[in-house]
Amino acid sequence: MNRTATGLRPADIFSPTVAALISVLVNYGGTFILVFQAAELARLTPAQTTSWVWAVSLGVGLSGMWLSLRYKAPIITAWSTPGAAFLATVMPFTPYAEVIGAYLVCALGFIVLGGSGAFDKLVRLIPKGIAAGLLAGILLQFGINAFGGASADPLLVIVLVLSYAVLRRFTSRFAVVGILFIGLALLIVQERVDFASVHLSFAAPLFTAPQFSVSALLGVALPLFVITLTGQYMPGMLVLRNDGFQTSANPLLTVTGLGSLIMAPFGAHAFNVAAITAAICTGEDAHPDPGKRYIAGIACGVFYILVGTFGVTLATLFMVLPKAFITTLAGLALLGAIGGSLANAMADTATRETALITFLATAANVTLLGIGGAFWGLVAGLTVHLLILGPRSALALERAKP
């Protein structure tokens, strides 16, 4: 069997790389529209929008690639999706230079938090069952959406689901790879995508001198920090924990914060550890050997850098793909993660009920005070956990676990 200079077989590289491609495809095709919506509402110029795409893509790619190489774990980084949704509501009323200043302050906050070590201690205190229930609740909607698109695009969804079932019979490792290519082939035959019309052009970064104000600090920087921490970093770290990776949160916060700080003057908002799309790369479907899944993190970095190099022209290509294709592909790719997290949540009879409450509360996706359902699901689960078991019993139970 042929091996590379690093001792990896071609198959060891191929499977994680395709998982990374699907992760990047889902990120750009599913959530990146929020960045364009925020830019449009803020009336940014085409040059400013292109610079935002360049900065956030390159920054995410470089930080994720370095972290994956450094810690030999699939550290998938991304932009703050809830942060982008939040920015769409405040950018129209905040001078752009002050928004840039708020990005810098937010990034400094993550660097300081990473250096303190407090966040890592908090993550490690969360019971495993509750962490698994939280992850299952976050991913549930993506599993549902895998089949929900059948009402709008029945042929595409049916072909993808049946193809997945047939491929799973013969190979679990390459089933998602197969449906990716089958789906694209069907779309091309139906003439629903036209890659020939894409004309790539290099993106040009645009520097904006930051300005600082109390209103932007309280109205942009602080909410962006809280939303990104609770809606992205917390579930992102729990994704890694759920799949057995014990990498400390401290360097992840520091490196992504530093990347955000460097790229902020060019338009990039907060970088963070990915959650939903990370689950595509951290589980067994990416590679049976956990020690080789870090390749997916490196491949994600390469794909993000590639998109960033060409800016809007390449990012837009991902977004013209039919929504049903993106949601079905994401849902099927996450089936293993959903099943695994549900199994972990229900495994321990002592914490099964509190894990189930966490799962249901998270899946309800209640938004209060501008903070999303992942945070409130975690709060609900931990609160009930302490009320049912009592603080001492809950702590003793966690210490007794291996």
C-alpha positions in Angstrom: 0.0 0.0 0.0 1.4 3.4 -1.0 2.1 5.8 1.8 3.1 9.5 1.9 6.2 10.8 3.6 4.2 11.2 6.7 3.2 7.6 6.8 -0.4 8.2 5.7 -2.1 6.1 3.0 -4.0 8.0 0.3 -7.3 6.7 1.8 -6.3 8.2 5.2 -6.1 11.6 3.4 -9.1 11.2 1.1 -11.8 10.5 3.6 -11.1 13.4 6.0 -10.6 15.8 3.1 -14.0 15.0 1.7 -15.5 15.5 5.2 -13.8 18.8 5.3 -15.1 19.8 1.9 -18.7 19.0 3.0 -18.1 21.0 6.2 -17.0 24.0 4.2 -19.8 23.6 1.7 -22.4 23.5 4.5 -20.8 26.6 6.1 -20.8 28.7 3.0 -23.9 27.3 1.5 -25.9 27.3 4.7 -25.0 30.3 6.9 -22.7 32.7 5.0 -25.7 34.4 3.5 -25.9 36.2 6.9 -22.6 37.9 6.2 -23.9 39.3 2.9 -27.2 40.3 4.5 -25.4 42.2 7.2 -23.1 43.9 4.6 -26.1 44.9 2.5 -28.1 46.3 5.5 -25.0 48.2 6.6 -24.6 49.6 3.0 -21.0 48.4 2.8 -19.3 49.0 -0.6 -18.5 46.0 -2.8 -14.8 46.5 -1.8 -15.7 46.4 1.9 -17.8 43.3 1.5 -15.1 41.5 -0.5 -12.6 42.4 2.1 -14.9 41.0 4.8 -15.1 37.7 2.9 -11.3 37.6 2.3 -10.5 38.4 6.0 -12.9 36.0 7.6 -12.1 33.1 5.2 -8.3 33.5 5.4 -8.3 34.0 9.1 -10.5 31.0 9.8 -8.5 28.9 7.5 -5.1 29.8 8.9 -6.1 29.5 12.5 -7.8 26.1 12.1 -5.0 24.7 10.0 -2.3 25.7 12.6 -4.4 24.4 15.6 -5.1 21.1 13.9 -1.4 20.6 13.1 -0.2 21.8 16.5 -2.6 19.6 18.5 -3.1 16.7 16.0 -6.9 17.0 16.5 -9.6 18.2 14.1 -9.9 21.7 15.3 -12.4 23.2 12.9 -12.7 26.9 13.2 -15.4 29.2 11.7 -16.9 32.6 11.8 -19.5 33.4 14.4 -22.8 32.6 12.7 -25.0 34.0 15.5 -22.6 36.9 15.6 -23.3 37.6 11.9 -27.0 37.5 12.5 -26.6 39.9 15.4 -24.5 42.3 13.3 -27.2 42.5 10.7 -29.3 44.2 13.4 -26.7 46.8 14.7 -24.5 47.6 11.7 -27.1 49.7 9.9 -27.0 52.1 12.9 -23.3 52.0 13.8 -20.5 53.7 11.9 -18.4 51.1 10.2 -15.2 52.3 11.7 -16.8 51.9 15.2 -17.9 48.4 14.3 -14.2 47.6 13.4 -13.2 49.0 16.8 -15.8 46.8 18.5 -14.3 43.7 16.6 -10.9 44.5 18.1 -12.2 44.8 21.6 -14.2 41.6 21.3 -11.0 39.8 20.0 -9.0 41.1 22.9 -11.7 39.7 25.3 -11.2 36.2 23.9 -7.4 36.5 24.1 -7.7 37.5 27.8 -10.2 34.7 28.5 -8.0 32.1 26.9 -5.0 33.3 28.9 -7.0 33.1 32.2 -7.9 29.4 31.8 -11.3 30.0 33.3 -13.3 28.9 30.3 -11.5 25.6 30.0 -12.2 24.8 33.7 -15.9 25.6 33.1 -16.1 23.3 30.1 -14.5 20.4 32.0 -17.0 20.7 34.8 -20.0 20.0 32.5 -21.3 16.4 33.0 -20.7 14.2 30.0 -24.4 13.3 29.7 -25.5 16.9 29.6 -22.7 17.8 27.1 -24.0 15.0 24.8 -27.6 16.1 25.2 -26.7 19.6 24.3 -24.9 18.5 21.2 -27.8 16.2 20.2 -30.2 19.1 20.6 -28.1 21.4 18.5 -27.8 18.9 15.7 -31.4 17.6 15.8 -32.7 20.3 13.5 -30.1 19.5 10.9 -31.2 15.9 10.9 -34.9 16.9 10.5 -34.0 19.3 7.7 -32.3 16.4 5.8 -35.9 15.2 5.1 -37.8 18.4 5.3 -36.5 19.6 1.9 -38.5 16.8 0.2 -41.7 19.0 0.1 -39.9 21.5 -2.0 -37.4 19.3 -4.0 -38.7 15.7 -3.7 -36.6 14.1 -6.5 -33.3 15.5 -5.2 -33.9 14.5 -1.6 -35.2 11.0 -2.5 -32.2 10.4 -4.7 -29.8 11.5 -2.0 -31.4 9.5 0.8 -31.8 6.3 -1.2 -28.2 6.6 -2.5 -27.0 7.1 1.0 -28.8 3.9 2.1 -27.4 1.8 -0.8 -23.9 3.1 -0.2 -24.1 2.5 3.5 -24.8 -1.2 2.8 -21.3 -1.5 1.2 -19.3 1.2 2.8 -20.0 3.4 5.8 -16.8 5.5 5.3 -17.5 6.7 1.8 -21.3 7.0 1.8 -21.4 10.7 2.3 -18.7 11.1 -0.3 -20.9 9.2 -2.7 -24.0 11.3 -2.2 -22.0 14.5 -2.6 -21.0 13.5 -6.1 -24.3 11.9 -7.0 -26.1 15.1 -5.9 -23.8 17.4 -7.8 -24.2 15.1 -10.9 -28.0 15.3 -10.7 -27.9 19.1 -10.4 -25.7 19.4 -13.4 -27.9 17.0 -15.5 -30.9 19.1 -14.4 -29.0 22.2 -15.4 -29.6 23.7 -12.0 -25.9 24.7 -11.5 -23.6 26.2 -14.1 -20.0 26.2 -13.1 -18.9 27.5 -16.5 -20.5 30.9 -15.6 -18.1 31.4 -12.7 -15.3 33.8 -13.4 -12.8 33.9 -10.5 -11.0 37.1 -9.5 -8.6 37.6 -6.7 -10.0 39.4 -3.6 -8.3 42.6 -2.5 -8.2 43.4 1.3 -9.3 46.8 2.4 -7.9 48.3 5.6 -10.3 50.4 7.8 -8.9 52.4 10.6 -10.8 51.5 13.8 -12.7 54.0 15.9 -13.8 53.5 19.5 -17.0 54.6 21.3 -18.8 53.6 24.5 -22.0 52.9 22.5 -20.2 50.5 20.1 -18.4 48.9 23.1 -21.7 48.2 24.9 -23.9 47.8 21.9 -21.6 45.7 19.5 -18.5 44.4 21.2 -20.1 43.1 24.4 -23.1 41.3 22.8 -20.9 39.9 20.1 -18.5 38.5 22.7 -21.3 36.9 24.7 -23.2 35.5 21.7 -20.0 34.0 20.2 -18.9 32.5 23.6 -22.2 30.9 24.4 -23.4 30.0 20.9 -20.2 28.9 19.3 -17.3 28.2 21.6 -19.2 26.3 24.3 -20.9 23.8 21.9 -17.8 23.7 19.8 -15.7 22.5 22.7 -18.3 20.0 23.7 -18.3 18.6 20.1 -14.6 17.9 20.6 -15.1 16.4 24.0 -18.0 14.2 22.8 -15.7 12.6 20.2 -12.9 12.0 22.7 -10.6 15.0 22.0 -9.4 16.6 25.2 -7.6 19.6 23.7 -7.6 22.5 26.1 -9.8 25.4 25.3 -7.2 28.0 26.4 -5.0 28.0 23.2 -8.1 27.7 21.0 -9.5 30.9 22.5 -6.2 32.6 22.3 -5.3 31.7 18.7 -8.8 32.4 17.3 -8.9 35.7 19.3 -5.5 36.7 18.0 -6.6 35.8 14.4 -9.7 37.9 14.9 -7.6 40.8 16.2 -5.3 40.7 13.1 -8.1 40.4 10.6 -10.6 42.8 12.2 -9.4 46.0 10.5 -10.1 44.2 7.1 -13.7 43.5 8.1 -13.6 40.1 9.8 -15.9 39.6 12.8 -15.3 37.0 15.5 -13.6 33.7 14.8 -14.3 30.7 17.0 -14.3 27.0 17.3 -17.0 25.5 15.0 -19.8 23.4 16.4 -22.2 22.0 13.8 -19.9 21.7 10.9 -17.1 20.5 13.2 -19.2 17.4 14.0 -18.9 16.4 10.4 -15.1 16.2 10.8 -14.6 14.9 14.4 -16.5 11.6 14.2 -15.9 8.1 12.8 -17.3 9.0 9.4 -14.4 11.3 8.8 -11.9 8.5 9.7 -12.1 5.4 11.9 -8.8 6.3 13.6 -9.2 9.4 15.8 -5.5 10.1 15.4 -5.9 10.8 11.7 -9.0 13.1 11.9 -6.7 16.1 12.3 -6.3 15.9 8.5 -9.9 17.2 8.2 -8.9 20.3 10.1 -6.0 20.9 7.8 -8.1 20.3 4.7 -10.8 22.7 6.0 -8.1 25.4 6.4 -6.9 24.9 2.8 -10.5 25.2 1.5 -11.2 28.3 3.5 -8.0 29.9 2.3 -8.9 29.0 -1.3 -12.3 30.6 -1.0 -10.8 33.7 0.7 -8.2 34.2 -2.0 -11.0 34.6 -4.6 -13.4 36.3 -2.1 -17.0 36.9 -3.2 -16.7 35.2 -6.6 -16.0 31.8 -5.1 -18.1 32.2 -1.9 -21.2 33.1 -4.0 -20.8 29.8 -5.9 -21.5 27.8 -2.8 -24.6 29.8 -2.1 -26.3 29.2 -5.5 -26.6 25.5 -4.8 -30.2 24.5 -4.0 -31.0 24.8 -0.3 -32.5 21.3 -0.3 -29.1 19.9 -1.4 -27.2 21.7 1.3 -29.6 20.7 4.1 -30.0 17.1 3.0 -26.2 16.7 2.6 -25.6 18.2 6.0 -28.3 16.1 7.8 -27.0 12.8 6.3 -23.4 13.7 7.1 -24.4 14.4 10.7 -26.4 11.2 11.3 -23.5 9.5 13.0 -22.9 12.5 15.3 -26.6 12.8 16.2 -26.8 9.1 16.9 -23.6 9.0 18.9 -24.5 12.0 21.0 -28.0 10.6 21.8 -26.4 7.3 22.8 -23.9 9.0 25.1 -26.6 11.2 26.6 -28.8 8.2 27.5 -25.9 5.8 28.5 -25.8 6.7 32.2 -29.1 6.0 34.0 -28.1 8.4 36.8 -28.0 11.4 34.5 -30.3 10.2 31.7 -33.2 12.5 32.8 -31.2 15.6 33.0 -29.5 14.8 29.7 -32.9 14.4 28.1 -34.0 17.7 29.5 -30.9 19.4 28.1 -31.6 17.8 24.7 -35.2 18.9 24.6 -34.5 22.4 25.9 -31.7 22.9 23.4 -33.8 21.5 20.5 -36.5 24.0 21.3 -34.0 26.7 20.4 -35.4 29.4 22.6 -33.8 32.8 22.2 -33.8 35.1 25.3 -31.9 38.4 25.8 -30.4 37.9 22.4 -28.7 34.6 23.4 -29.6 31.4 21.5 -31.0 28.1 22.5 -27.7 26.3 23.0 -26.9 28.4 26.0 -30.4 28.2 27.6 -30.5 24.4 27.0 -27.2 24.1 28.9 -28.5 26.3 31.7 -31.7 24.3 31.9 -29.8 21.0 32.0 -27.3 22.1 34.6 -30.0 23.6 36.8 -32.1 20.5 36.8 -29.0 18.3 37.3 -28.1 20.2 40.5 -31.7 20.3 41.7 -32.3 16.6 41.2 -28.9 15.3 42.4 -27.9 18.1 44.7 -24.6 19.9 44.4 -22.5 17.4 46.4 -24.0 14.3 44.8 -23.6 15.8 41.3 -20.0 16.6 42.0 -19.3 13.2 43.5 -20.9 11.5 40.5 -18.7 13.4 38.1 -15.5 12.7 40.0 -16.3 9.0 40.2 -16.4 8.7 36.4 -13.2 7.6 34.6 
